Structure formats: C-alpha cells, structure tokens
C-alpha cells in the first residue's frame, strides 16, 4: 500500500492535542508516518508529545521535530521537506479525524491514481453539541481539465480535508507570515492537478473556537486580497495567466467583494471598514476593471447565489464609500 505522511504542527494546543493524535495513531489505515512539529509551543504540548514517543506502540510511527516558533506555514513547509510518503496530509492540532478517514481516502486514491482526494468536513463547536456538515464542493470524481478548472470557483479552500500526491507539491510551499495560506497554496496547485477523487463523507472534524480568525477581526484579514495578488503573479510567471484569467477574476471578486467585507465588518469601526472597502475596490479596479464582462457573471457562475451576493455587496460597498 502507498505510504501516507501526516503533518501536524503544534503550538499551544494542550487542551486538544491528545484527541488529535489519538485519532491519527489509531487510524484504520496503517501505512503512515506522523510528522509532529513543535513550533515553539509555550504550554504543556511538548510533555504530551513525549508520552506518545515513549509508547512502544506508537513511537515507530512518529517523526518528532522541535524548533523555535516561526508560524504555521513555515512549520508545514518543514514537514513537507521531511515527508517520505507517496501522499501528504495535513491536520491542525486542535482538530481531529474520523478513524477511517485515511483508509477511505487512500483507497479512493488507488482507484485511479488520483492526484488529490478530498472529503467533506464536519464543523464541531467548542462547548456545544452543535455540528454542521460542509461539502468539499466536489460532487463527483474529476478527471478532465475543464471540470477541474470549474471547481476553482467553488472549492473549499483548505488543505486538511485533502490528501495530495507528494510529487504534485514539488516546488510549492505555503507563504510565510500570512493568513489564509491554504487558499493560495491550493490555487497554485490547481494548474498541475489532473484528477481529483471524492469521498462524500464528513471525515475531518474542524473545531470552531471563539478566537478563530473566522470569528474575529485582525488586520491580517487583508491577506485574503494580497494572497490573491500573489496567485495572479504566480500564474503570470508560469505563463498560464490568460488561460485562467476568468476563473481568477471571478475568485478575486468573490473574495474582495464578499468574503473580505463580511469579515471586515467584525472590526466595528466605521472608518476602518470604509478604508478596507476602498482598498478592496481599488485592488479590483487595478486588476479587473472590466470584470462585468466575465462569462461566469453572464451565466450566473457555477453557483448563482454568488452572483446575487456580489450584486448585494457591491451595492452596499458603493453606498458606504460614497457617504
């Protein structure tokens, strides 16, 4: 069976770490290595990891690296450089997997030698029994370039509900010092992907914490847009920008005029909100002044609701900036 490398960065997660590691180490898929990287944690996470390293049942499965704190992206990049598996998976250390997640995904990978395999996700809420299932947005296996391009518009922009063929990642890294690094990482991979396998089950449990970047404001929110600038630059450097221009244009508008304003509103500062909206509008006009000619807007896109949302957000944005 192909070998799987599972990369787990650890930073101040003592409350959640045991459940995360237990689920991985007791996975029904057995041919894996677990790469745990201590990113300069300041709590008791290191002592917890030591217990697993001392366990005869687990120690041969674990590669442990301790280093000074340098952030999630740099830690994941280090993990990729140490990985020896045929496929690579990422798990955030406050989340946990279903025990059969990697068995199902690796079996799917073997069906047609898929480059990427994705599962659905279960949102689990801290201090609550509330749950919500979120689709990967891949409804079926994808084996054509056009189908894969289409899913750029709607895919779930994270890495931890997927496994990646290791050879696919050559030369691709997570950008350091930014938020929303998964989005940029996946979009850089898209032109390389020839096939995507799908497991329509919620196999990854994504913990919703009160201090999550989804629920709080920070100036790093601007990385949503600047990461897209980096993606555009990458596509131009690779000589594939024109081939993907309409998809990138649609995505840029989706992030700049929908995701960004919604999260920006959490700052509760009207002046800062207006400054952010003006920034987003200027960036859109810089890259895509004629975005309304985009064919995805004309055809209502892959999911028409985004167009309706755009029209609503753009109307609100124009109103706010004009005041």
C-alpha positions in Angstrom: 0.0 0.0 0.0 1.2 3.6 -0.6 2.6 5.4 2.3 0.9 8.5 3.8 2.8 11.3 5.5 0.6 13.2 8.0 1.9 16.6 9.1 0.7 18.1 12.4 2.1 21.5 13.5 1.7 22.0 17.3 1.5 25.4 19.0 -0.3 25.9 22.4 -2.9 23.3 21.9 -2.6 21.1 25.1 -6.4 21.1 25.5 -7.0 19.4 22.2 -3.7 17.6 21.3 -4.4 14.2 22.8 -7.6 13.7 20.8 -6.0 14.9 17.6 -3.0 12.4 18.0 -5.1 9.5 19.3 -7.4 9.7 16.3 -4.4 9.7 13.9 -2.4 7.0 15.6 -5.4 4.7 15.8 -6.4 5.2 12.2 -7.7 2.2 10.3 -5.1 3.0 7.7 -1.8 1.6 9.0 0.9 2.6 6.4 1.6 6.1 7.6 4.2 8.3 9.3 3.1 11.0 11.6 5.3 14.1 11.5 4.7 16.2 14.6 6.4 19.6 14.6 6.6 21.5 17.8 6.5 25.2 16.7 7.9 26.6 19.9 4.8 25.8 22.0 4.7 27.5 25.3 2.2 25.2 27.1 2.4 21.6 28.0 2.1 20.2 24.5 5.7 19.0 24.4 5.1 16.9 27.5 2.1 15.4 25.9 4.0 14.5 22.8 6.8 12.9 24.9 4.3 10.4 26.3 3.5 9.2 22.7 7.2 9.0 21.9 7.7 6.8 24.9 4.8 4.5 23.9 6.2 1.3 22.3 3.0 1.0 20.1 3.4 4.5 18.6 7.0 5.6 18.7 8.0 4.0 15.4 5.2 5.8 13.6 6.2 9.3 14.8 8.8 11.7 13.5 9.2 14.5 16.0 10.8 17.8 15.4 11.1 20.7 17.9 12.0 24.2 16.7 11.6 27.9 17.5 8.3 29.4 16.7 8.1 30.5 13.1 4.4 30.1 12.2 2.1 27.6 10.6 3.3 28.0 7.0 7.0 27.6 7.8 6.1 24.6 10.0 4.1 22.9 7.3 6.9 23.5 4.8 9.4 21.9 7.1 7.0 18.9 7.4 6.8 18.5 3.7 10.6 18.6 3.4 10.8 15.7 5.8 7.9 13.6 4.4 8.8 10.3 2.8 5.2 9.2 1.9 3.6 8.8 -1.5 0.8 11.1 -0.3 0.8 14.0 2.1 -2.0 15.0 4.5 -2.2 18.0 6.9 -4.0 18.0 10.3 -4.4 21.1 12.5 -3.6 20.0 16.1 -6.9 21.4 17.6 -8.9 19.3 15.1 -9.4 15.5 14.8 -10.2 13.0 12.1 -12.6 10.1 11.8 -10.7 6.8 12.4 -11.4 5.6 8.9 -10.6 8.9 7.1 -7.3 7.9 5.6 -8.3 4.4 4.8 -11.2 5.6 2.7 -9.2 8.4 1.1 -6.2 6.2 0.3 -8.4 3.5 -1.2 -10.0 6.2 -3.3 -6.6 7.4 -4.4 -5.7 3.9 -5.6 -8.8 3.6 -7.7 -7.5 5.8 -10.5 -4.2 7.1 -9.2 -5.8 10.4 -8.2 -3.6 13.5 -7.7 -5.8 14.8 -4.9 -8.5 13.2 -2.8 -11.0 15.3 -0.8 -13.6 14.6 1.8 -16.5 16.6 3.3 -16.0 18.4 6.6 -17.8 18.4 9.9 -17.8 21.7 11.8 -17.8 21.0 15.6 -18.3 23.7 18.1 -16.4 24.2 21.3 -18.6 23.9 24.4 -21.6 22.9 22.3 -23.2 19.8 20.7 -23.8 21.8 17.6 -22.5 20.3 14.4 -22.6 21.3 10.7 -21.5 19.3 7.6 -19.8 21.3 4.9 -19.3 19.9 1.4 -15.8 19.9 -0.2 -17.8 21.3 -3.2 -16.6 18.3 -5.2 -19.7 16.3 -6.0 -18.0 13.6 -8.1 -14.6 12.4 -9.2 -13.0 14.8 -11.6 -10.7 13.6 -14.4 -10.9 16.4 -17.1 -9.0 19.7 -17.1 -12.2 21.7 -17.8 -14.1 20.1 -14.9 -11.2 20.8 -12.5 -11.0 24.4 -13.7 -14.7 24.9 -13.0 -14.3 23.7 -9.4 -11.8 26.5 -8.7 -14.8 28.8 -8.4 -16.5 26.9 -5.5 -14.0 24.5 -3.8 -13.5 24.5 -0.1 -10.1 26.4 0.2 -8.4 24.4 2.9 -5.7 21.6 2.9 -6.7 19.4 5.8 -9.7 17.7 4.2 -7.5 16.5 1.3 -4.6 14.2 0.6 -2.1 15.2 -2.1 0.2 13.1 -4.2 3.7 14.2 -2.9 5.1 14.7 -6.4 2.3 17.2 -7.1 3.8 19.5 -4.4 7.3 19.8 -5.8 8.4 23.5 -5.7 5.1 24.6 -4.0 5.2 26.0 -0.4 3.0 27.8 2.0 3.7 31.5 2.0 5.1 32.6 5.4 3.7 35.2 7.7 0.2 35.3 6.1 -3.3 34.2 7.0 -5.5 32.3 4.6 -2.4 30.5 3.3 -4.4 27.4 2.3 -6.2 29.3 -0.3 -3.0 30.5 -2.0 -1.4 27.0 -1.7 -4.3 25.3 -3.4 -4.7 27.8 -6.2 -1.1 27.5 -7.1 -1.6 23.7 -7.3 -4.7 23.8 -9.5 -3.0 24.0 -12.9 -1.0 20.9 -12.0 -3.9 18.8 -10.9 -5.1 16.2 -13.5 -7.5 14.3 -11.3 -9.5 14.7 -8.1 -11.1 11.8 -6.2 -14.0 12.5 -3.9 -15.2 10.8 -0.7 -18.7 12.2 0.1 -18.4 11.7 3.8 -17.5 14.3 6.6 -14.3 12.7 7.7 -12.4 15.7 9.1 -13.7 17.4 12.3 -12.9 21.1 12.2 -13.2 22.7 15.7 -14.9 26.1 15.8 -13.2 28.1 18.6 -14.3 31.5 19.7 -10.9 33.0 18.8 -10.8 31.6 15.3 -9.9 34.0 12.5 -13.3 33.3 11.1 -15.0 35.0 14.0 -12.6 37.8 15.0 -11.1 40.8 13.3 -7.4 41.4 12.7 -5.6 43.5 10.2 -4.2 40.2 8.7 -7.7 40.0 7.1 -6.1 42.0 4.2 -4.1 38.8 3.4 -7.3 37.5 1.7 -6.7 40.0 -1.1 -2.9 40.2 -1.1 -2.7 36.4 -1.3 -4.8 36.6 -4.5 -2.3 39.2 -5.8 0.4 36.6 -5.1 -1.6 34.0 -7.0 -2.0 36.3 -10.0 1.7 37.0 -10.0 2.4 33.2 -9.9 0.1 32.5 -12.8 1.8 35.2 -14.9 5.3 33.9 -14.1 4.2 30.4 -15.1 2.8 31.7 -18.4 -0.7 30.4 -17.7 -2.5 33.6 -16.6 -4.5 34.1 -19.8 -5.7 30.5 -19.7 -7.1 31.0 -16.2 -7.9 34.7 -16.2 -11.7 34.4 -16.0 -11.5 31.9 -13.1 -9.0 34.1 -11.2 -11.1 37.2 -11.9 -14.3 35.6 -10.6 -12.4 34.4 -7.5 -10.9 37.8 -6.9 -14.3 39.4 -6.9 -15.7 36.7 -4.6 -13.0 37.3 -2.0 -12.8 41.1 -2.4 -16.5 41.9 -2.6 -18.0 39.1 -0.5 -15.6 37.3 2.0 -13.5 40.4 2.8 -16.3 42.9 3.6 -18.2 40.3 5.7 -15.2 39.7 7.9 -14.1 43.3 7.8 -17.4 44.2 9.4 -16.3 42.5 12.6 -13.9 45.4 13.3 -16.9 47.6 14.4 -15.0 50.7 13.3 -16.8 52.5 10.6 -13.7 54.5 9.5 -11.6 51.3 9.3 -14.4 49.5 7.5 -14.7 52.3 4.8 -10.9 52.2 4.4 -10.9 48.5 3.9 -13.8 48.7 1.3 -11.9 51.4 -0.6 -8.8 49.2 -0.6 -10.8 46.3 -2.0 -12.4 48.4 -4.7 -9.0 49.9 -5.7 -7.5 46.4 -6.0 -10.4 45.1 -8.1 -10.1 48.1 -10.4 -6.3 47.6 -10.6 -6.6 44.0 -11.8 -10.0 43.6 -13.3 -11.7 46.9 -14.3 -14.0 45.1 -16.7 -15.0 42.2 -14.5 -18.7 42.5 -15.5 -17.8 41.1 -18.9 -16.6 37.8 -17.2 -18.5 34.9 -18.6 -19.2 33.5 -15.2 -21.2 36.6 -14.3 -23.1 36.4 -17.5 -24.1 32.7 -16.9 -24.7 33.1 -13.2 -21.5 31.2 -12.5 -21.2 27.7 -11.1 -23.4 28.7 -8.2 -25.8 31.5 -9.0 -26.1 32.6 -5.3 -22.6 34.1 -5.5 -23.7 36.5 -8.2 -26.7 37.6 -6.2 -24.5 38.1 -3.2 -22.0 40.1 -5.3 -24.7 42.4 -6.5 -25.9 43.0 -3.0 -22.3 43.5 -1.6 -21.3 45.8 -4.5 -24.4 47.9 -4.0 -23.6 48.2 -0.2 -20.0 48.9 -0.9 -20.8 51.7 -3.3 -23.2 53.2 -0.8 -20.7 53.1 2.0 -17.8 54.6 0.0 -20.0 57.4 -1.3 -21.1 58.6 2.2 
